[in-house]
Amino acid sequence: MTQIFKGSEFKKTRSEILLKLKESLPNRNLYDLAAEYQVPIESYGHKNKGWVGQTVEKVAGLGVNNSQSPDGLDCELKTTSLILVDGLWVPKETIKITQLNPKTLLEETFETSILWRKLSRLVFVGVYHKTATECYPAQLGAIDLLNPELIKPIQNFWEDVQHNILSGDMVNFYNLGNSQDLIQLRPVGDGKLWSACPITGEKFPARAFYATKILISKMMKTIVLDYSL
């Protein structure tokens, strides 16, 4: 499986974006950067919930909301809020990576899977909301493509999901993975979306792969930005 870690063109693209953000974000208030890049923080009296991510995309030189397409860029930016716990930055939430498509998953290997393609392209920016007008980047990173100790558990989890689908064992999809794992399979939306097992035809509530707080923390240890309280 080591061959999937050697995409020199892909790594160069991701490295360039990481370097751009590493140079441009430290000690910069994202509210100031939003004004500089003309990203609206409010629109028609309501908060623009995506302004942080849109601002970071602008700083990285990407189109807002990745309009240039992650598939073309080999990179996708995600921002997440951080809190300080015992002197360490901790993400407040898990992050959705991609929705489970049971039929497609059976046609993939881990190396060609949608999960790996999306996860390996992610660049995370962790931000700290200090006050109502101050938001600072604190951490930056991406998954270490050369670390089998990090990748192997993710691959094992994906292969367990594939095995469950092949065996028609949908019951295990209801609680697959926990907060101590790197990846979880969790419900999508309000529970009204359904998927079907391609083997048995049995329906089950739609699921998506999520990066846990543990995985996000490991990814964002790649680069620590020079922000201090």
C-alpha positions in Angstrom: 0.0 0.0 0.0 3.0 2.3 0.1 2.5 3.3 -3.5 -0.4 5.5 -2.5 1.9 7.7 -0.4 4.2 8.6 -3.4 2.1 11.0 -5.5 4.8 13.6 -6.1 2.6 15.9 -8.2 -0.2 15.6 -5.6 2.2 16.2 -2.7 3.7 19.2 -4.4 0.3 20.8 -4.8 -0.7 20.2 -1.2 2.7 21.2 0.0 2.5 24.5 -1.9 -0.9 25.3 -0.2 0.4 24.3 3.2 3.4 26.6 2.7 1.3 29.5 1.5 -0.9 29.2 4.6 2.1 28.7 6.9 3.5 32.0 5.6 0.3 34.0 5.5 -1.7 33.0 8.5 0.4 33.3 11.7 -0.8 36.1 14.1 -3.4 37.3 11.5 -6.9 38.1 12.7 -9.2 36.4 10.3 -11.7 39.3 10.7 -9.0 41.6 9.2 -8.2 39.1 6.5 -11.9 38.8 5.6 -12.1 42.5 5.1 -8.9 42.5 3.1 -10.2 39.8 0.8 -13.7 41.2 0.7 -15.4 38.1 2.3 -18.7 39.1 3.9 -19.0 38.2 7.6 -22.6 39.2 7.6 -25.2 39.2 4.8 -28.6 40.8 5.1 -28.2 41.0 8.9 -27.3 37.4 9.3 -23.9 35.8 10.1 -22.2 34.2 7.1 -21.5 30.8 8.7 -18.9 30.0 6.0 -16.8 33.2 6.3 -13.9 31.6 8.1 -13.5 28.9 5.5 -14.0 31.3 2.6 -11.4 33.6 4.0 -8.8 30.8 4.4 -9.5 29.7 0.8 -8.9 33.2 -0.4 -5.6 33.4 1.5 -4.6 30.0 0.0 -5.4 31.3 -3.5 -8.3 29.0 -4.0 -11.8 29.9 -5.2 -14.4 30.4 -2.6 -16.0 27.1 -1.6 -13.4 25.3 -3.7 -15.2 26.3 -6.9 -12.1 25.1 -8.8 -13.0 21.6 -7.6 -11.0 19.4 -5.2 -10.7 16.8 -8.0 -8.8 19.3 -10.1 -6.7 20.7 -7.3 -5.9 17.5 -5.4 -6.5 19.5 -2.2 -9.5 20.5 -0.1 -9.5 23.0 2.7 -11.5 22.5 5.9 -11.5 24.8 9.0 -12.5 23.8 12.5 -12.8 25.6 15.8 -10.3 24.8 18.5 -10.5 25.1 22.3 -7.6 25.0 24.7 -7.6 22.1 27.1 -4.7 21.7 29.6 -2.5 23.8 27.3 -3.3 21.8 24.2 -5.4 22.7 21.2 -8.4 20.4 20.8 -11.0 20.4 18.0 -14.5 21.1 19.1 -16.2 18.8 16.6 -15.7 15.8 14.4 -15.7 16.5 10.6 -17.5 14.7 7.9 -15.2 13.3 5.2 -17.6 11.6 2.7 -21.0 9.8 2.6 -21.0 6.0 2.5 -22.1 4.6 -0.9 -22.3 0.8 -0.3 -22.4 -0.2 -4.0 -19.4 2.0 -4.9 -17.4 0.8 -1.9 -17.7 -2.8 -3.1 -16.1 -1.8 -6.4 -13.1 -0.1 -4.7 -9.9 -0.9 -3.0 -8.8 1.2 -0.1 -6.2 2.9 -2.3 -8.8 3.8 -4.9 -11.6 4.5 -2.4 -13.5 7.8 -2.2 -12.7 7.9 1.5 -8.9 7.8 1.0 -9.0 10.2 -2.0 -10.9 12.8 0.1 -9.0 12.3 3.3 -5.6 12.3 1.7 -6.4 15.7 0.1 -7.6 17.5 3.2 -5.8 20.4 4.6 -7.0 21.4 8.1 -6.8 24.9 9.6 -7.7 25.1 13.3 -8.9 28.5 14.5 -9.5 30.0 17.9 -12.3 32.4 18.4 -10.8 34.7 21.0 -13.5 37.5 21.0 -16.5 38.6 19.0 -14.1 40.4 16.6 -11.0 38.2 16.9 -10.4 34.8 15.3 -6.8 33.5 15.0 -5.4 30.5 13.2 -3.6 28.3 15.7 -2.8 25.0 13.9 -2.4 23.8 10.3 -1.9 20.4 8.9 -2.8 17.4 6.8 -2.5 13.7 7.0 1.0 12.3 7.0 1.1 10.2 3.8 4.3 8.5 4.9 3.0 7.3 8.3 1.7 3.7 8.1 0.9 3.7 11.8 -1.7 6.4 11.1 -2.9 5.1 7.7 -3.2 1.4 8.6 -6.0 1.8 11.2 -8.0 3.9 8.7 -7.5 1.2 6.1 -8.5 -1.5 8.5 -11.7 0.4 9.4 -12.6 0.9 5.7 -12.0 -2.8 5.1 -14.2 -3.7 8.0 -17.0 -1.7 6.5 -16.5 -3.4 3.1 -16.6 -6.8 4.8 -19.8 -5.9 6.6 -21.4 -5.0 3.3 -20.2 -8.1 1.5 -21.6 -10.3 4.4 -24.9 -8.3 4.4 -24.3 -7.5 8.1 -26.1 -4.2 8.3 -26.6 -4.3 12.0 -23.0 -3.3 12.7 -23.5 -0.1 10.7 -25.6 1.4 13.5 -22.6 1.7 15.9 -19.4 1.3 13.9 -16.4 3.1 15.4 -16.2 5.3 18.5 -14.6 8.6 19.7 -11.3 6.8 20.4 -11.0 5.6 16.8 -9.6 7.7 13.9 -12.6 7.2 11.8 -16.3 6.8 12.6 -19.3 5.8 10.5 -22.2 8.0 11.7 -25.8 8.9 10.7 -26.3 11.6 8.1 -28.8 14.4 8.4 -32.1 13.9 10.3 -32.3 10.2 9.9 -34.7 10.3 7.0 -32.1 9.4 4.4 -31.6 5.7 3.6 -29.1 3.4 1.9 -29.5 -0.1 0.7 -27.2 -3.1 1.0 -26.2 -4.1 -2.6 -26.0 -7.8 -1.4 -29.3 -8.2 0.4 -31.3 -5.1 -0.6 -31.9 -4.4 3.1 -32.3 -0.7 3.8 -30.5 1.1 6.6 -30.1 4.7 7.7 -27.6 6.5 5.6 -24.1 6.8 7.0 -21.0 9.0 6.4 -17.4 8.6 7.3 -16.3 11.2 9.9 -12.8 12.1 11.1 -12.8 12.0 14.9 -11.2 14.6 17.1 -8.3 12.3 17.7 -7.5 12.1 13.9 -8.0 15.8 13.4 -5.6 16.5 16.3 -3.0 14.2 14.8 -3.3 15.8 11.4 -3.0 19.3 12.7 0.2 18.6 14.6 1.9 18.9 11.2 2.4 22.6 11.6 1.8 24.7 14.7 1.2 28.4 13.8 2.9 31.0 16.0 -0.3 32.0 17.8 -0.2 32.4 21.6 -2.9 33.5 24.0 
